[in-house]
Amino acid sequence: MKKLALISTHCDKQEKIEILKNNIIKLKNKGLDILIYTSISLPQHVIEVCDFVIFSKENPVLNWPEKAFWGWRSYQVNNEIIQLNTTLPDHGFACLNQFKKMSILALSMNYDYYYSLIYDLKINDIVYDLIDDNLKNSFFPSKRENNFWNVGLHFFSLDSHHLNNFINIINKESYLKNTDLDAFSWLETKITEINCKIENQIVEELYTLENEHNPYNQSHFDSLCFFIQKDGEKEIKIVFYNNPHDNLNIKIKTEFFEKEFVISNWDIINLGYVEIETLIITYNEIEIDHSDVLNKTINNSIEIFKN
C-alpha cells in the first residue's frame, strides 16, 4: 500500500529544522513518502530527504481585528496591579491552509493512505502502531506538556475520498464564522460532517514555546525589558519592568522629539502621541531602532488597578 505523509512546517530555528529532519527520516524508515510545505527556505539537506516539497511565501496568519487571541500578564507593584494586555496572532488557519494546498497536490498522486502531521510530532511507538494498523479516517487527541486537546491537527489519517471531503470545507469564511474557536475547536465541530472519528490514542507534540519570542518584552536589547502601549486610540506609552537595576539612563528619539530619561522598574513614559512611526532607543551607549516593533504593535494596552 502507498502511504504519504503531509508535513506542515514553519522551521525558522535550527532546533526546529533538526526535529523536522529527524521526523522525516523516521517516517521514511516506515516506508512513507514525504511531502512538506514550507513558507520559508529550508536547508538543502532537508529538501533532499523529501519526495515532494511545496515552497510558498503564502502564510495567512490572522491577527486583530480579524481574528486573534487575547493575552495578558498581571504584576503586583506596591499597592497596585499593573496589567499588560496584548492580542496574539491566530496561526490555525495558516496551518489548515498549508494542509489544503498539500492535499490538492497529494490527491493527484493516488496514494492509499494520507497521514497529515505537524513537523514536531513526537513519533514514538504509538504513532508507529497507528501507521502499522492502517487506521483510516481517524483523528486523535493531542497534548503538549500539560496542555491537552480533545482533537488536534498534530496527526490524522485519511483516505482519498475523505481527504477530498475535508479540504472542501476548509475555507476562511468557515473558519471565521465563530471567532471564539481556535483551529482545534473548529476541527472538532467538523469531524462528524466528514464522517470520520476521534480515536482514543493520544499523540504528542515535541517542541515547546519556552524559547519563542515573548510578546510582553518588546525590547531588542538583551538587558533591557519594556512593553509598548499602542492601540490607535490612547497615547503611546512605554513601561519598563523586570530590569536588573533602577536608575537606567536611556534616550528616546521619535520623529517628534529626542529626550533623555532616567528610568526605574515600572516607570511609564508617555510619548504624548497616538501615532508615531519612528522609535529609536539608546541604552548603554548602544542605539537600536525599534520602529519595526512599534509599527507591528496593533493592540497593546497598559491597565493599572488599585489592589
N, C-alpha and C positions, 0 to 999 in steps of 0.2 A: 504494500500500500504506500502511496505517495503522501508524504506529510511535509507541510510548510509552516515554519514559524514566522510570524509577522511581528517584528520588534519595533516598538515605539521608542525613540531616543531623543534626548537633548543633552549630550555629554559635553559640557563646557569646562570640565575639570579632568585632570589626569586620573584621579581616583575613579571617576565615572567611566572613563574610557577603558580602564583596566577591567572593571566589573563587566562592561558590555562585552569585551573580547572574551573573557573567561566564560561568560554565559553562551556566547556563540559557539565556542569550542565544545562545551558540554552538550549542546543540542546537536551539533554536527556528529558527535560521537554516538548519539542515539539514532542517527540516520535521518535527521530532519534537514531539509534545505532551509536556507535563511534569506529572508527579505527584511531589510531595515529601512526606516525612514528617518532622515535627519535634516534639520533646518540649519545646521552649522557644519563646517568642514570637519571631517574625521581623518585621522592618520591613514596612510596607505596600508599599513599592516593590518588594520581593522577591516578595511574595504576588501582586501584580498581574501579574507576567510569567509566572506559572504557570497551568496549566489546572486543576489539582486540587491541593488541599492537605489533608493529614491532620495535625491538631494533637492530640496526645495526651500527657498527662503520664506515661504509662507508659514506663518506661525501665529494663528489668530487667537492670541491670549486676550481675554476680555478684561476690562477694567472699568472702574467707576466713571460715569454713572450708568453704563450699560449693564454691567454685572461685576460685582466684586464682593469680597468678604470683609466684614467689619472686624478690626482688631484693636486692642488697647493694652496698655500697661499702666498700672497704678502704683504710686510710690508715696509712702508716709514721709512727709517733710515737716518736722516740728508739729504744729497743730493743724496741718493741712494735708489734704490728699491731692497730689498733682497727677493728673491722668493724661497720658499721651495717646491720642486717637489717630488711627490711620485706616485706609482701605487697602486690602491686599488683592492682587490680581487673581482672576479665576483661570486656571490652566486646563480645566476639564474639557472645554470644547476643543481646544487645540489638540489635546490627546485623541479625542474622538475623530477629529478631522484627519489626523495622521493615519489612524486606523482605517478610515473610509478610503483614503487615497491609496493605501497599500492594498486594500481588499479589491478595489476595482482592477488593479493590475493582476492580483493573485487569481481572481476568478477566471481570467483569460488563459490560465495555465493548467486547469483541470486537475487539481490535487484532490485527494480523498479526504484529508483532514487539514484544517487550518487552525493553528494554535496562535492566538494573539497574546502578547505579553509585553510588559514594560522591561526596559533594559536591565533594571536592577532587581528582577525577581530572584528570590532565593531558590535556586534549582537544587533540590535535595531529593531524597528517596520518595517523598510524597509526589513531587512533580514527575519523577521518572515513572512511578507506578501509574499515574494518570495517563501518561503517554502510552505506556505498555498496554494498559487496559482498553485503549481505544475508546475512551469516553467521548461521546459526541453530543453537541448542542448543550453543553454544560458550562455553567458559570460557578464561581467559587467564592466563599467568604475570604476575606483577606485581612492581614494585620501588619502593622509596622510598630515594633517595640510594644508599647502599651495601648496603641490605637487599634481598634477593631471595627471592621465594616461588614455588614451582612452580605454584601456582594461588592466586588471591585473590578477594575479594569486591569488588574495585575496579571491575570491569566484566565483564558477561557478557550473552549474548543468548539468549532462549528464545522458542519459540512457545507458544501457549496450552496445548497438551497437555503439553509438558514442564514448563512453569511450574507447572501444577497438580500434576504428579507430584512436583516438587521441594518445593513448600510442604507437601505431605502428609507429608514425612519430617522437616520442621523442628519439633522439639519439645524441651523442656527435658530430658526423660528421655534422648533420644538424644544430646543434646549433652553431658550429664554422665556418659554411660556410660563414657567413658575421659577422666578429668580431666587426663591428660597432654597431650591435644590442644588446640591453640588453634583458632579458627574456621577458619583456612585449612587446617590439617591435617585437621580434621573434614570440611571440604568436599571435600578431595582423596579421602577414602575413599568419598564418595557419588557421584562423577561417573559411574562405570560403572553404578551402581544406577539412575540416572535416564536411562541411555542417551544421555549427552552425551559430549563430548570436550574435551580441552585443546589449544588451538591453539598455534602457535609464536610468534605476535606477542606482544610484551611491552608491557603498559600500565604507566603510571607514576602515582604519587601526588605532588601538588604540595606539600602542607603538611608542614612539619617540626615536630618537637616541641620545638625549642630554647627557645621561649618559654612552654612549658607549665609547670605547677606542678612544682617539684622536691620529690619526696616525702621527701628527706633533709634538707631545710630546712623546718621546721615553724613558723618564726617569722613573725609578722605585721609585725615591724619591718623596715624597708628595710636597716638597717645592723647587724642582729644575727642570727646564724645559730645554730640549735641543732636537736637531734634528740631526740625523746622515746622512751624505752623504756617500753612498756606492752603486756603480753601476757596479763594476767589471772592470772598466777602469780607472777612476780617483782615486787619493789618497783619503783615508778615512778621513773625516773631521767631527768635531762636532761644531755646532753653538749653543750658549747659549742665550736664549731670554725669555722675559716675566717673569723674576725673580724679586722678590720684592726689591732686593738690588744689588748694584755693589760690586766689590772687594770681591768676594767669593773665599774662599780657597778650592781647590779640588785637589785630587790626581788621576791620571790615570795610570793604570797598564795593559800592554798587554804582550804577550809572547816575545816582543822585547825590551820593556823598561818600566821603572817606573819613573814617574816625577810628581812634584807638580806645580800647576798653580794658579795664582790669576786672576779670570775672572770677566768680567762685561757683561752686556747685549749686545748682538750682537758681542761678541768676537767669533772668529772662530779658533779652534785649529786643525792644520793639523797633523794627526798622522803619516804621512810620508810613509804609505804603502798602496798598493792596496788591499792586502789580509791580514786580521787579524781575528783570531778566538776567542781570549780572550780579554774581555774588563771589567775591574773591576774599579769602580769609588768609591772614598771615599769623603764624604761631611759631614760636621758637625760631624766628628769622627765616621761616620757610613759607613761601607764598603758594597757595593752591587754589585753583579756580574751581569753585563749587557750583557754577552756573548750570551744569548738567543736572546736578542733584535738585537744584531749585526748580528747574523747568519740568522735571519729571514728577515733582510733587504736585498732586492734584486735589487731595482731600485730607490734609492733616490738620489737627487742632489740638490745643492745649486747654485743659479744663482744670480749675482749682476749686476744691471743695473744703469747707471747714469741717474738721473732724469732730 
